[in-house]
Amino acid sequence: MQLIDIGVNLTHDSFDHDRDQVMQRARDAGVAGMIVTGACREHSPRALELARAHPGVLWATAGVHPHHATQYTAECDAEIRALHAHPEVVAVGETGLDYFRDFSPRPAQRRAFERQLEIAAENGKPLFLHQRDAHADFMAVMRQFEGRLGPAVVHCFTGTREELFDYLDQDWHIGITGWLCDERRGAHLREIVHNIPANRLMVETDSPYLLPRTLQPRPKDRRNEPMYLPHIVQELARDRGEAAAAVAAATTATARAFFRLPEG
């Protein structure tokens, strides 16, 4: 299987001591490409640096996660726009709303989200979106930009059947992570992932977070890595009633088309 992990927090400090080995293990596992998530003023430039150092293997997003929305100043907006001048930056985000944690005030989250949607409307790049416990406001903000945006993926989808169909009705893409493998929180996903059309489905680890709970043996440090993406694909394929190879081929083709990546 040749896979693309569309969401890897490879700039996270837990990878500082073995980032090259993490990438090698991913390649050995069949992960041919990775999108490095840029989620704040500090890490979006680092994501670009990694992508430029590993052409054809890594690409980057650039944006500000709702947790960091208070840092979205005019200077920050200029910095994010400058990052998007580079071809290695293939999507706007991670951006959206998170009312589960509320690490930033909700008005600040909405303002930062709107500013980044303006960038996407202007540059035509795909959107890498985050939504947790904020579905109504999330949809309301996105509707303000209806007809002005390119493709969008709701990354790390953990929502309800109703939310899934709202997104699919907009022709948005869906990113599935190891949340699927969590019997405490992800059981409902197993019942609905078969509804996602193959050309709207992508896979991701969200490393170093969301280590699949069904993984055996589990690493002692509990750190997730891109090399575990095939495990997620196996679980996803079972829930969709499809062969793992078919899910792998489809999600890879979808990711290449969505992010406009060259053929591997």
BELKAGI-V93273 format. One record per pair of residues at least 6 apart in sequence whose C-alpha atoms are under 8 Angstrom apart, sorted by the first residue. I is the first residue (numbers start at 1). J is the second residue. If there is no record, write none. Layout:
BEGIN
I & J
I & J
END
This chain:
BEGIN
1 & 30
1 & 31
1 & 230
1 & 245
1 & 248
1 & 249
2 & 30
2 & 31
2 & 32
2 & 248
2 & 249
2 & 252
3 & 30
3 & 31
3 & 32
3 & 33
3 & 229
3 & 230
3 & 248
3 & 249
3 & 251
3 & 252
4 & 31
4 & 32
4 & 33
4 & 34
4 & 35
4 & 203
4 & 204
4 & 251
4 & 252
4 & 255
5 & 31
5 & 33
5 & 34
5 & 35
5 & 203
5 & 204
5 & 205
5 & 226
5 & 229
6 & 34
6 & 35
6 & 36
6 & 175
6 & 202
6 & 203
6 & 204
6 & 205
6 & 255
7 & 34
7 & 35
7 & 36
7 & 37
7 & 155
7 & 204
7 & 205
7 & 206
7 & 207
8 & 34
8 & 35
8 & 36
8 & 37
8 & 204
8 & 205
8 & 206
8 & 207
8 & 208
8 & 226
9 & 36
9 & 37
9 & 38
9 & 206
9 & 207
9 & 208
10 & 19
10 & 36
10 & 37
10 & 47
10 & 207
10 & 208
11 & 36
11 & 43
11 & 46
11 & 47
12 & 208
14 & 208
15 & 22
22 & 225
22 & 226
22 & 227
23 & 226
25 & 226
25 & 227
26 & 32
26 & 225
26 & 226
26 & 227
26 & 228
27 & 227
28 & 227
29 & 227
29 & 228
29 & 230
30 & 227
30 & 230
31 & 226
31 & 227
31 & 229
32 & 57
32 & 264
33 & 56
33 & 57
33 & 58
33 & 59
34 & 57
34 & 58
34 & 59
35 & 58
35 & 59
35 & 60
35 & 61
36 & 47
36 & 50
36 & 51
36 & 58
36 & 59
36 & 60
36 & 61
37 & 44
37 & 47
37 & 60
37 & 61
37 & 62
37 & 93
37 & 94
38 & 44
38 & 45
38 & 46
38 & 47
38 & 60
38 & 61
38 & 62
38 & 63
38 & 64
38 & 93
38 & 94
39 & 61
39 & 62
39 & 63
39 & 64
39 & 65
39 & 93
39 & 94
39 & 95
40 & 62
40 & 63
40 & 64
40 & 65
40 & 68
41 & 63
41 & 64
41 & 71
41 & 76
41 & 79
41 & 80
44 & 60
44 & 61
44 & 62
44 & 63
44 & 80
44 & 83
45 & 62
45 & 83
47 & 59
47 & 60
47 & 61
47 & 62
48 & 59
48 & 60
48 & 61
48 & 62
48 & 83
48 & 88
48 & 89
50 & 58
50 & 59
50 & 60
51 & 57
51 & 58
51 & 59
51 & 60
51 & 88
52 & 58
52 & 59
52 & 88
56 & 262
56 & 264
59 & 88
59 & 89
59 & 90
60 & 88
60 & 89
60 & 90
60 & 91
61 & 89
61 & 90
61 & 91
61 & 92
61 & 93
61 & 94
61 & 128
62 & 80
62 & 83
62 & 84
62 & 89
62 & 91
62 & 92
62 & 93
62 & 94
63 & 80
63 & 92
63 & 93
63 & 94
63 & 95
63 & 116
64 & 72
64 & 93
64 & 94
64 & 95
64 & 112
65 & 93
65 & 94
65 & 95
65 & 96
65 & 97
65 & 130
66 & 95
66 & 96
66 & 97
66 & 98
66 & 103
66 & 104
66 & 109
66 & 112
66 & 113
67 & 98
67 & 101
67 & 102
67 & 103
67 & 104
67 & 109
68 & 103
68 & 104
69 & 104
69 & 108
69 & 109
69 & 111
69 & 112
70 & 104
70 & 105
70 & 108
70 & 109
70 & 112
72 & 112
77 & 115
77 & 116
81 & 119
83 & 89
84 & 90
84 & 92
90 & 125
90 & 126
90 & 259
90 & 260
91 & 125
91 & 126
91 & 127
91 & 128
91 & 259
92 & 116
92 & 117
92 & 119
92 & 120
92 & 125
92 & 126
92 & 127
92 & 128
93 & 116
93 & 127
93 & 128
93 & 129
94 & 127
94 & 128
94 & 129
94 & 130
95 & 112
95 & 113
95 & 116
95 & 128
95 & 129
95 & 130
96 & 109
96 & 110
96 & 113
96 & 129
96 & 130
96 & 131
96 & 138
97 & 106
97 & 109
97 & 110
97 & 113
97 & 130
97 & 131
97 & 132
97 & 134
97 & 137
97 & 138
98 & 109
98 & 130
98 & 131
98 & 132
98 & 133
98 & 134
99 & 106
99 & 132
99 & 133
99 & 134
100 & 132
100 & 133
100 & 134
110 & 141
114 & 141
117 & 145
117 & 149
120 & 126
120 & 127
120 & 149
120 & 150
121 & 145
121 & 148
121 & 149
121 & 150
124 & 149
124 & 150
125 & 150
125 & 151
126 & 149
126 & 150
126 & 151
126 & 152
126 & 153
126 & 258
126 & 259
127 & 150
127 & 151
127 & 152
127 & 153
128 & 152
128 & 153
128 & 154
128 & 155
129 & 152
129 & 153
129 & 154
129 & 155
130 & 154
130 & 155
130 & 156
131 & 138
131 & 154
132 & 158
132 & 159
135 & 163
151 & 171
151 & 172
151 & 173
151 & 258
152 & 172
152 & 173
153 & 172
153 & 173
153 & 174
153 & 175
154 & 167
154 & 172
154 & 173
154 & 174
154 & 175
155 & 174
155 & 175
155 & 176
156 & 174
156 & 175
156 & 176
156 & 177
156 & 179
156 & 204
156 & 206
157 & 174
157 & 175
157 & 176
157 & 177
158 & 179
158 & 186
158 & 189
159 & 189
160 & 188
160 & 189
161 & 192
167 & 173
168 & 196
171 & 200
172 & 200
173 & 200
173 & 201
173 & 202
174 & 196
174 & 200
174 & 201
174 & 202
175 & 201
175 & 202
175 & 203
175 & 204
176 & 201
176 & 202
176 & 203
176 & 204
177 & 203
177 & 204
177 & 205
177 & 206
177 & 210
177 & 232
178 & 204
178 & 205
178 & 210
178 & 211
178 & 212
178 & 213
178 & 232
179 & 185
179 & 186
179 & 210
179 & 212
180 & 186
180 & 187
180 & 189
180 & 190
180 & 212
180 & 232
180 & 235
180 & 236
181 & 187
181 & 212
181 & 213
181 & 214
181 & 232
181 & 235
182 & 212
182 & 213
182 & 214
183 & 213
190 & 236
190 & 239
191 & 239
193 & 236
193 & 239
193 & 240
194 & 239
194 & 240
194 & 241
198 & 247
198 & 250
198 & 251
198 & 254
199 & 250
199 & 251
199 & 254
200 & 254
201 & 250
201 & 251
201 & 254
202 & 251
202 & 252
202 & 254
202 & 255
203 & 229
203 & 232
203 & 233
203 & 251
204 & 226
204 & 229
205 & 211
205 & 224
205 & 225
205 & 226
205 & 228
205 & 229
205 & 232
206 & 224
207 & 223
207 & 224
207 & 225
207 & 226
208 & 223
208 & 224
208 & 225
209 & 223
209 & 224
210 & 224
211 & 222
211 & 223
211 & 224
211 & 225
212 & 224
212 & 232
215 & 231
233 & 244
233 & 247
233 & 248
234 & 244
236 & 244
236 & 247
237 & 243
237 & 244
237 & 247
238 & 244
255 & 261
256 & 262
256 & 263
END
